[in-house]
């Protein structure tokens, strides 16, 4: 089993930046991809970003140019740097692991964290 624990979510003002962290523990998948998803109230869960074991990066259209995903393999931690936040970025942000390593296919993610709330006020 894999445990994923997100942190860093909070209330921020529009235009500010925030960095989320996701610490992974438990079973190790050497070729796994890690991703971030978010869900706003009343909306479907949305793909935000992913990073593969070879550090290939994928981003959702709504965050391209503003968000950056990265990882520290030594710490088994994935980060999501979010800049120029706006109220539409509000939601619960989930970290997830895709054992297949593909990254961009949301259906392949098998392990999920509990989520961290990000609220952007105008």
TORPA-4810 file (N, C-alpha, C, O; in nm, 3 decimals):
<nodes>
NODE_1_0.083_-0.120_0.000_0.000_0.000_0.000_0.087_0.125_0.000_0.202_0.125_0.043_X
NODE_2_0.027_0.231_-0.049_0.094_0.361_-0.056_0.013_0.460_0.026_-0.110_0.464_0.016_X
NODE_3_0.081_0.540_0.104_0.016_0.648_0.177_0.065_0.781_0.120_0.185_0.802_0.101_X
NODE_4_-0.029_0.869_0.095_0.002_1.002_0.042_-0.058_1.106_0.136_-0.176_1.101_0.169_X
NODE_5_0.024_1.200_0.177_-0.022_1.303_0.270_0.011_1.440_0.212_0.127_1.476_0.194_X
NODE_6_-0.094_1.516_0.183_-0.078_1.651_0.128_-0.069_1.752_0.242_-0.120_1.731_0.352_X
NODE_7_-0.003_1.863_0.212_0.003_1.973_0.307_0.026_2.103_0.231_0.065_2.102_0.115_X
NODE_8_0.001_2.213_0.299_0.030_2.344_0.241_-0.091_2.425_0.200_-0.078_2.544_0.171_X
NODE_9_-0.207_2.365_0.197_-0.326_2.439_0.158_-0.367_2.540_0.263_-0.355_2.515_0.383_X
NODE_10_-0.418_2.654_0.217_-0.466_2.758_0.309_-0.541_2.863_0.231_-0.558_2.851_0.110_X
NODE_11_-0.585_2.966_0.301_-0.652_3.079_0.239_-0.548_3.181_0.194_-0.461_3.221_0.272_X
NODE_12_-0.559_3.222_0.067_-0.468_3.324_0.013_-0.549_3.427_-0.066_-0.665_3.404_-0.099_X
NODE_13_-0.486_3.538_-0.094_-0.548_3.641_-0.176_-0.516_3.617_-0.323_-0.415_3.555_-0.357_X
NODE_14_-0.601_3.665_-0.409_-0.577_3.654_-0.552_-0.443_3.719_-0.587_-0.409_3.826_-0.536_X
NODE_15_-0.368_3.652_-0.673_-0.237_3.701_-0.714_-0.122_3.645_-0.633_-0.007_3.656_-0.673_X
NODE_16_-0.153_3.585_-0.519_-0.047_3.530_-0.435_-0.003_3.392_-0.483_-0.062_3.333_-0.573_X
NODE_17_0.101_3.343_-0.420_0.156_3.212_-0.453_0.142_3.118_-0.334_0.126_3.160_-0.220_X
NODE_18_0.147_2.989_-0.365_0.134_2.887_-0.262_0.206_2.762_-0.310_0.204_2.732_-0.429_X
NODE_19_0.269_2.689_-0.219_0.332_2.563_-0.256_0.270_2.450_-0.176_0.266_2.453_-0.053_X
NODE_20_0.223_2.351_-0.246_0.170_2.230_-0.184_0.275_2.121_-0.184_0.360_2.115_-0.274_X
NODE_21_0.271_2.036_-0.084_0.362_1.923_-0.074_0.282_1.794_-0.061_0.172_1.793_-0.008_X
NODE_22_0.340_1.687_-0.111_0.278_1.555_-0.098_0.388_1.456_-0.062_0.479_1.430_-0.141_X
NODE_23_0.380_1.402_0.058_0.478_1.305_0.105_0.424_1.164_0.084_0.313_1.132_0.127_X
NODE_24_0.502_1.081_0.018_0.462_0.943_-0.009_0.539_0.848_0.082_0.656_0.869_0.112_X
NODE_25_0.470_0.743_0.125_0.534_0.640_0.206_0.469_0.507_0.175_0.364_0.501_0.110_X
NODE_26_0.532_0.400_0.223_0.478_0.267_0.199_0.546_0.201_0.080_0.666_0.215_0.060_X
NODE_27_0.468_0.130_0.001_0.521_0.056_-0.113_0.584_0.150_-0.214_0.534_0.260_-0.239_X
NODE_28_0.694_0.106_-0.273_0.766_0.188_-0.370_0.741_0.137_-0.512_0.754_0.018_-0.539_X
NODE_29_0.705_0.228_-0.601_0.692_0.199_-0.743_0.798_0.282_-0.815_0.786_0.404_-0.824_X
NODE_30_0.901_0.218_-0.865_1.013_0.293_-0.923_0.973_0.372_-1.046_1.032_0.476_-1.073_X
NODE_31_0.874_0.324_-1.121_0.836_0.393_-1.245_0.704_0.468_-1.232_0.643_0.505_-1.332_X
NODE_32_0.660_0.490_-1.112_0.531_0.555_-1.091_0.534_0.701_-1.133_0.638_0.766_-1.129_X
NODE_33_0.419_0.751_-1.171_0.400_0.893_-1.193_0.320_0.949_-1.075_0.239_0.879_-1.015_X
NODE_34_0.346_1.073_-1.044_0.274_1.140_-0.937_0.197_1.257_-0.997_0.246_1.327_-1.085_X
NODE_35_0.077_1.277_-0.947_-0.004_1.384_-1.002_-0.078_1.463_-0.897_-0.093_1.420_-0.782_X
NODE_36_-0.124_1.580_-0.939_-0.211_1.664_-0.858_-0.343_1.681_-0.933_-0.347_1.705_-1.053_X
NODE_37_-0.449_1.669_-0.858_-0.584_1.693_-0.908_-0.653_1.789_-0.813_-0.609_1.806_-0.699_X
NODE_38_-0.759_1.850_-0.857_-0.834_1.939_-0.769_-0.982_1.924_-0.796_-1.025_1.884_-0.905_X
NODE_39_-1.060_1.957_-0.694_-1.204_1.951_-0.708_-1.265_2.072_-0.640_-1.249_2.094_-0.520_X
NODE_40_-1.335_2.151_-0.720_-1.406_2.267_-0.669_-1.546_2.226_-0.629_-1.598_2.127_-0.680_X
NODE_41_-1.609_2.300_-0.539_-1.745_2.266_-0.497_-1.840_2.255_-0.615_-1.850_2.346_-0.696_X
NODE_42_-1.910_2.143_-0.623_-2.009_2.123_-0.729_-1.952_2.090_-0.865_-2.025_2.086_-0.964_X
NODE_43_-1.820_2.065_-0.871_-1.758_2.036_-1.001_-1.688_1.900_-0.998_-1.664_1.844_-0.891_X
NODE_44_-1.658_1.850_-1.117_-1.585_1.724_-1.130_-1.439_1.745_-1.089_-1.386_1.855_-1.094_X
NODE_45_-1.376_1.635_-1.047_-1.234_1.643_-1.018_-1.158_1.671_-1.147_-1.189_1.613_-1.252_X
NODE_46_-1.060_1.758_-1.140_-0.988_1.809_-1.256_-0.839_1.776_-1.245_-0.780_1.790_-1.138_X
NODE_47_-0.780_1.734_-1.355_-0.637_1.710_-1.360_-0.564_1.844_-1.356_-0.600_1.938_-1.427_X
NODE_48_-0.460_1.852_-1.271_-0.382_1.975_-1.259_-0.243_1.958_-1.318_-0.202_2.035_-1.406_X
NODE_49_-0.170_1.858_-1.271_-0.032_1.840_-1.317_0.016_1.701_-1.281_-0.038_1.636_-1.191_X
NODE_50_0.118_1.655_-1.354_0.177_1.524_-1.326_0.324_1.527_-1.362_0.369_1.603_-1.447_X
NODE_51_0.397_1.438_-1.293_0.540_1.423_-1.321_0.570_1.273_-1.323_0.532_1.200_-1.232_X
NODE_52_0.638_1.230_-1.428_0.670_1.089_-1.439_0.804_1.057_-1.373_0.874_1.147_-1.326_X
NODE_53_0.839_0.930_-1.371_0.965_0.889_-1.312_1.083_0.945_-1.392_1.192_0.962_-1.338_X
NODE_54_1.061_0.973_-1.520_1.166_1.033_-1.603_1.155_1.185_-1.607_1.221_1.251_-1.687_X
NODE_55_1.072_1.239_-1.519_1.055_1.383_-1.504_0.990_1.447_-1.626_1.014_1.565_-1.655_X
NODE_56_0.909_1.372_-1.697_0.823_1.432_-1.798_0.708_1.501_-1.725_0.649_1.445_-1.632_X
NODE_57_0.677_1.623_-1.768_0.576_1.703_-1.699_0.450_1.717_-1.785_0.457_1.731_-1.907_X
NODE_58_0.336_1.715_-1.718_0.207_1.739_-1.783_0.130_1.840_-1.699_0.137_1.839_-1.577_X
NODE_59_0.056_1.927_-1.768_-0.023_2.028_-1.700_-0.161_2.038_-1.762_-0.179_2.021_-1.883_X
NODE_60_-0.259_2.067_-1.676_-0.391_2.099_-1.727_-0.389_2.237_-1.793_-0.309_2.323_-1.756_X
NODE_61_-0.476_2.256_-1.889_-0.476_2.381_-1.965_-0.496_2.503_-1.875_-0.440_2.609_-1.902_X
NODE_62_-0.576_2.490_-1.771_-0.609_2.606_-1.689_-0.494_2.651_-1.599_-0.501_2.759_-1.541_X
NODE_63_-0.391_2.571_-1.586_-0.281_2.607_-1.495_-0.148_2.624_-1.567_-0.049_2.662_-1.505_X
NODE_64_-0.144_2.596_-1.696_-0.018_2.607_-1.771_0.038_2.749_-1.759_-0.034_2.847_-1.776_X
NODE_65_0.168_2.756_-1.730_0.233_2.885_-1.718_0.225_2.945_-1.579_0.295_3.041_-1.549_X
NODE_66_0.139_2.889_-1.493_0.125_2.942_-1.356_0.169_2.841_-1.250_0.223_2.880_-1.146_X
NODE_67_0.145_2.714_-1.275_0.178_2.611_-1.179_0.298_2.531_-1.226_0.319_2.514_-1.346_X
NODE_68_0.377_2.482_-1.130_0.493_2.399_-1.160_0.496_2.280_-1.066_0.489_2.295_-0.944_X
NODE_69_0.506_2.163_-1.125_0.519_2.041_-1.044_0.665_2.000_-1.041_0.736_2.013_-1.140_X
NODE_70_0.708_1.950_-0.926_0.846_1.904_-0.912_0.849_1.793_-0.808_0.750_1.768_-0.739_X
NODE_71_0.964_1.729_-0.797_0.974_1.622_-0.698_1.113_1.618_-0.638_1.211_1.659_-0.700_X
NODE_72_1.119_1.567_-0.517_1.245_1.539_-0.450_1.243_1.389_-0.422_1.183_1.344_-0.323_X
NODE_73_1.307_1.312_-0.507_1.301_1.167_-0.496_1.361_1.117_-0.364_1.316_1.017_-0.309_X
NODE_74_1.462_1.186_-0.316_1.527_1.145_-0.191_1.431_1.155_-0.073_1.441_1.081_0.025_X
NODE_75_1.337_1.249_-0.083_1.240_1.270_0.024_1.105_1.207_-0.008_1.012_1.215_0.072_X
NODE_76_1.094_1.143_-0.124_0.964_1.087_-0.167_0.854_1.191_-0.157_0.744_1.164_-0.108_X
NODE_77_0.884_1.310_-0.204_0.791_1.421_-0.192_0.773_1.489_-0.327_0.869_1.511_-0.401_X
NODE_78_0.650_1.522_-0.357_0.616_1.595_-0.479_0.559_1.731_-0.438_0.488_1.743_-0.338_X
NODE_79_0.593_1.832_-0.515_0.551_1.968_-0.485_0.465_2.024_-0.599_0.477_1.983_-0.714_X
NODE_80_0.381_2.118_-0.563_0.306_2.193_-0.663_0.320_2.341_-0.628_0.258_2.389_-0.533_X
NODE_81_0.401_2.411_-0.706_0.417_2.555_-0.688_0.308_2.625_-0.768_0.297_2.606_-0.889_X
NODE_82_0.228_2.704_-0.701_0.115_2.770_-0.766_0.133_2.921_-0.757_0.136_2.978_-0.648_X
NODE_83_0.145_2.983_-0.872_0.164_3.129_-0.879_0.042_3.195_-0.943_-0.039_3.129_-1.009_X
NODE_84_0.031_3.324_-0.922_-0.079_3.402_-0.981_-0.214_3.335_-0.956_-0.294_3.319_-1.048_X
NODE_85_-0.238_3.298_-0.833_-0.362_3.230_-0.800_-0.482_3.320_-0.819_-0.475_3.441_-0.796_X
NODE_86_-0.592_3.262_-0.862_-0.717_3.335_-0.877_-0.830_3.255_-0.813_-0.811_3.136_-0.784_X
NODE_87_-0.944_3.315_-0.791_-1.053_3.244_-0.721_-1.094_3.114_-0.788_-1.144_3.023_-0.721_X
NODE_88_-1.075_3.103_-0.920_-1.110_2.978_-0.990_-1.018_2.863_-0.952_-1.046_2.748_-0.986_X
NODE_89_-0.909_2.891_-0.883_-0.818_2.786_-0.837_-0.862_2.727_-0.703_-0.800_2.633_-0.653_X
NODE_90_-0.966_2.781_-0.646_-1.016_2.731_-0.518_-1.066_2.588_-0.529_-1.134_2.552_-0.625_X
NODE_91_-1.031_2.506_-0.432_-1.078_2.369_-0.430_-0.994_2.284_-0.338_-0.900_2.331_-0.274_X
NODE_92_-1.030_2.157_-0.332_-0.949_2.061_-0.258_-0.849_2.001_-0.355_-0.886_1.952_-0.462_X
NODE_93_-0.724_2.005_-0.319_-0.617_1.955_-0.404_-0.573_1.818_-0.354_-0.539_1.801_-0.237_X
NODE_94_-0.574_1.723_-0.444_-0.539_1.586_-0.412_-0.409_1.546_-0.481_-0.385_1.578_-0.598_X
NODE_95_-0.327_1.475_-0.407_-0.209_1.411_-0.463_-0.245_1.267_-0.495_-0.322_1.204_-0.423_X
NODE_96_-0.188_1.215_-0.603_-0.220_1.078_-0.642_-0.100_1.012_-0.707_-0.009_1.078_-0.757_X
NODE_97_-0.104_0.878_-0.706_0.006_0.800_-0.764_-0.045_0.705_-0.870_-0.143_0.633_-0.849_X
NODE_98_0.021_0.705_-0.982_-0.011_0.619_-1.096_0.098_0.514_-1.110_0.207_0.545_-1.160_X
NODE_99_0.073_0.392_-1.067_0.178_0.289_-1.073_0.227_0.258_-1.215_0.340_0.212_-1.233_X
NODE_100_0.144_0.284_-1.314_0.182_0.253_-1.451_0.284_0.352_-1.505_0.356_0.323_-1.602_X
NODE_101_0.291_0.470_-1.442_0.390_0.567_-1.485_0.350_0.655_-1.601_0.431_0.736_-1.647_X
NODE_102_0.228_0.642_-1.650_0.185_0.719_-1.767_0.173_0.868_-1.733_0.230_0.953_-1.802_X
NODE_103_0.100_0.898_-1.628_0.095_1.035_-1.577_-0.024_1.117_-1.622_-0.090_1.179_-1.539_X
NODE_104_-0.054_1.118_-1.752_-0.157_1.210_-1.801_-0.296_1.149_-1.803_-0.393_1.218_-1.834_X
NODE_105_-0.308_1.020_-1.771_-0.437_0.952_-1.775_-0.491_0.937_-1.633_-0.442_0.855_-1.556_X
NODE_106_-0.592_1.014_-1.600_-0.646_1.014_-1.466_-0.697_0.879_-1.421_-0.699_0.850_-1.301_X
NODE_107_-0.739_0.795_-1.516_-0.795_0.664_-1.481_-0.690_0.568_-1.427_-0.724_0.466_-1.366_X
NODE_108_-0.562_0.598_-1.449_-0.456_0.507_-1.407_-0.409_0.532_-1.263_-0.328_0.456_-1.210_X
NODE_109_-0.461_0.637_-1.202_-0.417_0.668_-1.065_-0.491_0.576_-0.968_-0.613_0.567_-0.970_X
NODE_110_-0.415_0.509_-0.884_-0.472_0.410_-0.793_-0.466_0.452_-0.647_-0.543_0.401_-0.565_X
NODE_111_-0.377_0.541_-0.612_-0.361_0.582_-0.474_-0.385_0.732_-0.463_-0.336_0.810_-0.545_X
NODE_112_-0.459_0.770_-0.361_-0.498_0.910_-0.344_-0.477_0.954_-0.200_-0.496_0.876_-0.106_X
NODE_113_-0.438_1.080_-0.185_-0.432_1.138_-0.053_-0.569_1.189_-0.010_-0.666_1.177_-0.084_X
NODE_114_-0.574_1.244_0.110_-0.701_1.294_0.164_-0.734_1.434_0.114_-0.848_1.479_0.126_X
NODE_115_-0.638_1.502_0.060_-0.664_1.635_0.005_-0.627_1.747_0.100_-0.625_1.730_0.222_X
NODE_116_-0.599_1.863_0.042_-0.571_1.983_0.119_-0.648_2.099_0.055_-0.648_2.115_-0.067_X
NODE_117_-0.712_2.179_0.138_-0.799_2.285_0.089_-0.720_2.410_0.052_-0.639_2.461_0.130_X
NODE_118_-0.744_2.457_-0.069_-0.688_2.585_-0.113_-0.805_2.679_-0.142_-0.895_2.647_-0.220_X
NODE_119_-0.803_2.794_-0.078_-0.907_2.893_-0.101_-0.842_3.023_-0.143_-0.756_3.077_-0.074_X
NODE_120_-0.885_3.074_-0.258_-0.831_3.199_-0.310_-0.942_3.303_-0.307_-1.044_3.289_-0.374_X
NODE_121_-0.921_3.406_-0.229_-1.022_3.511_-0.219_-0.988_3.626_-0.312_-0.872_3.655_-0.339_X
NODE_122_-1.094_3.691_-0.359_-1.075_3.805_-0.447_-1.074_3.931_-0.363_-1.059_4.041_-0.416_X
</nodes>
